[in-house]
Amino acid sequence: MAIRKKVTKGSQAWVYPLPALLIGTVIDGKANFMTAAWGSVANAEPPMLCVAIRRSRHTRKGIEAGAAFSVNVAAASQAREVDFCGIESGANLDKAARCGFTVFYGMHDKAPLIAECPVNLECTVAQIVELPTHSLVIADIRESHVSEDCLTDGKLDIAKVDPIVYVTSPARKYARLGDWVADGFSTGLSLKT
Ligand SMILES: Cc1cc2nc3c(=O)[nH]c(=O)nc-3n(C[C@H](O)[C@H](O)[C@H](O)COP(=O)(O)O)c2cc1C
């Protein structure tokens, strides 16, 4: 493999790609959804995730008040709704109504779920780490919902989910997953001694 000549570009959060998740909360009795790209899996057992929410977001209030939220994995076909939920605040309008989302609930009444999204996770807040601009919300994943049409032989079929991802600066665009390039936990075995 060839060595690549480098230039420095300062402190940049260049992590590619990021998920484009719809975070659901209940605020003043109303379901609200906010786009969050700064999210990740955080723990295996129990399954946990984390999401970085700027303190000024309306969503931050719902997380504080309800101690629960949802993570809705949107499909590539939902780019318009995902972007809208990332540029408008639930403090000013009913984003769920504007997007035509059908909201349903599972086990947590403070974790509204979007029926039109292929995958939905119900989460309860475990810990909040306050960082300079964002609250890193660490949560237990309590239940998962998947659309029946995204299953093949009873298993989640990621090709059918067709999740939307966000490609951050300088592109600032939404994309879908591309081709498989190799098998995980397998293709590296040939480098073992
Ligand atoms: C692609 C995309 C990703 C975003 N990711 C985040 C994020 O990870 N954390 C965050 O605090 N805001 C993020 N935002 C901004 C919020 O979604 C936006 O401020 C939204 O209006 C907040 O909604 P709310 O006020 O109803 O909570 C993102 C916006 C877009 C378009």
The ligand as a Tripos MOL2 file, in Angstrom:
@<TRIPOS>MOLECULE
LIG
   31    33     1     0     0
SMALL
NO_CHARGES

@<TRIPOS>ATOM
      1 C1        -27.8260   16.5950    9.1630 C.3       1 LIG1
      2 C2        -28.0150   17.2780   10.5070 C.ar      1 LIG1
      3 C3        -27.4300   16.7420   11.6320 C.ar      1 LIG1
      4 C4        -27.5820   17.3560   12.8790 C.ar      1 LIG1
      5 N1        -26.9980   16.7830   13.9710 N.ar      1 LIG1
      6 C5        -27.1470   17.3630   15.1780 C.ar      1 LIG1
      7 C6        -26.5880   16.7420   16.3330 C.ar      1 LIG1
      8 O1        -25.9960   15.6750   16.2830 O.2       1 LIG1
      9 N2        -26.7570   17.3860   17.5230 N.ar      1 LIG1
     10 C7        -27.4220   18.5740   17.6390 C.ar      1 LIG1
     11 O2        -27.5300   19.1160   18.7500 O.2       1 LIG1
     12 N3        -27.9880   19.1600   16.5510 N.ar      1 LIG1
     13 C8        -27.8840   18.5830   15.3410 C.ar      1 LIG1
     14 N4        -28.4760   19.1510   14.2470 N.ar      1 LIG1
     15 C9        -29.2420   20.3890   14.4000 C.3       1 LIG1
     16 C10       -30.6480   20.1390   14.9790 C.3       1 LIG1
     17 O3        -31.2840   19.0370   14.3560 O.3       1 LIG1
     18 C11       -31.5050   21.4150   14.7680 C.3       1 LIG1
     19 O4        -30.9490   22.4840   15.5040 O.3       1 LIG1
     20 C12       -32.9660   21.2170   15.1060 C.3       1 LIG1
     21 O5        -33.6810   22.3440   14.6300 O.3       1 LIG1
     22 C13       -33.2300   21.0340   16.5950 C.3       1 LIG1
     23 O6        -34.5850   20.7400   16.7580 O.3       1 LIG1
     24 P1        -35.3500   21.0130   18.1360 P.3       1 LIG1
     25 O7        -35.1120   22.4570   18.4850 O.co2     1 LIG1
     26 O8        -36.7940   20.7240   17.7800 O.co2     1 LIG1
     27 O9        -34.7940   20.0860   19.1330 O.co2     1 LIG1
     28 C14       -28.3460   18.5460   12.9930 C.ar      1 LIG1
     29 C15       -28.9480   19.0740   11.8460 C.ar      1 LIG1
     30 C16       -28.7910   18.4480   10.6110 C.ar      1 LIG1
     31 C17       -29.4710   19.0310    9.3880 C.3       1 LIG1
@<TRIPOS>BOND
     1     1     2 1
     2     2     3 ar
     3     2    30 ar
     4     3     4 ar
     5     4     5 ar
     6     4    28 ar
     7     5     6 ar
     8     6     7 ar
     9     6    13 1
    10     7     8 2
    11     7     9 ar
    12     9    10 ar
    13    10    11 2
    14    10    12 ar
    15    12    13 ar
    16    13    14 ar
    17    14    15 1
    18    14    28 ar
    19    15    16 1
    20    16    17 1
    21    16    18 1
    22    18    19 1
    23    18    20 1
    24    20    21 1
    25    20    22 1
    26    22    23 1
    27    23    24 1
    28    24    25 2
    29    24    26 1
    30    24    27 1
    31    28    29 ar
    32    29    30 ar
    33    30    31 1
@<TRIPOS>SUBSTRUCTURE
     1 LIG1         1 GROUP 0 **** ****
